[in-house]
């Protein structure tokens, strides 16, 4: 059975936006090939004073990918809570995600991607 969730830290090594975007595409592609259904992207939220460039750019990319149906959905960290309709639907499909430490914390530094 394939692993349900993969965690990818895109802020590791402090990449620029284009490098992080390229890594995002590669990680999503490899997760899909491995049969992973959910990828938790750690992109940070700009607390280091950079202004959240990675978060803004990667969330925009993920929104576009969802619009083009390249991914099923993306749930931004601030919405990753049981009271959010999209998050709740995913949690009902995959109850093991209720163990995620960021669930309900409003962590703007992550995004949940459903493949």
Residue pairs with C-beta under 8 A, 6 or more apart in sequence:
2 34
2 35
2 36
2 37
3 34
3 35
3 36
4 36
4 37
4 38
4 94
4 96
4 97
5 36
5 37
5 38
5 39
5 40
5 94
5 96
5 97
5 100
6 27
6 31
6 34
6 36
6 38
6 39
6 40
7 39
7 40
7 42
8 23
8 24
8 27
8 31
8 39
8 40
8 41
8 42
9 42
10 20
10 23
10 24
10 27
10 41
10 42
10 43
10 54
10 58
11 20
11 42
11 43
11 44
11 54
11 109
12 42
15 23
15 54
17 53
17 54
17 57
17 58
20 43
20 54
20 57
20 58
21 57
21 58
21 61
24 41
24 58
24 61
24 62
27 39
27 41
28 39
28 71
28 113
28 115
31 39
31 115
32 115
36 115
37 94
37 114
37 115
38 90
38 94
38 97
38 112
38 113
38 114
38 115
39 112
39 113
39 115
40 100
40 102
40 110
40 111
40 112
40 113
41 58
41 62
41 110
41 111
41 112
41 113
42 109
42 110
43 54
43 55
43 58
43 59
43 109
43 110
43 111
44 52
44 54
44 55
44 109
45 52
45 55
45 77
45 107
45 108
45 109
46 52
46 53
46 54
46 55
47 109
55 108
55 109
58 111
59 74
59 76
59 111
62 71
62 74
62 111
62 113
63 74
65 71
65 74
66 72
66 73
66 74
71 113
71 114
71 115
72 114
72 115
73 86
73 90
73 113
73 114
74 111
74 112
74 113
74 114
75 84
75 86
75 87
75 90
75 111
75 112
75 114
76 108
76 111
77 102
77 105
77 106
77 107
77 108
77 109
77 110
77 111
77 112
78 106
78 107
78 108
79 86
79 87
80 87
80 100
80 102
80 103
80 104
80 105
80 106
80 107
80 110
80 112
81 87
81 103
81 104
81 106
82 88
82 91
82 103
82 104
87 103
87 112
90 97
90 112
90 114
91 97
91 98
91 103
97 103
102 110
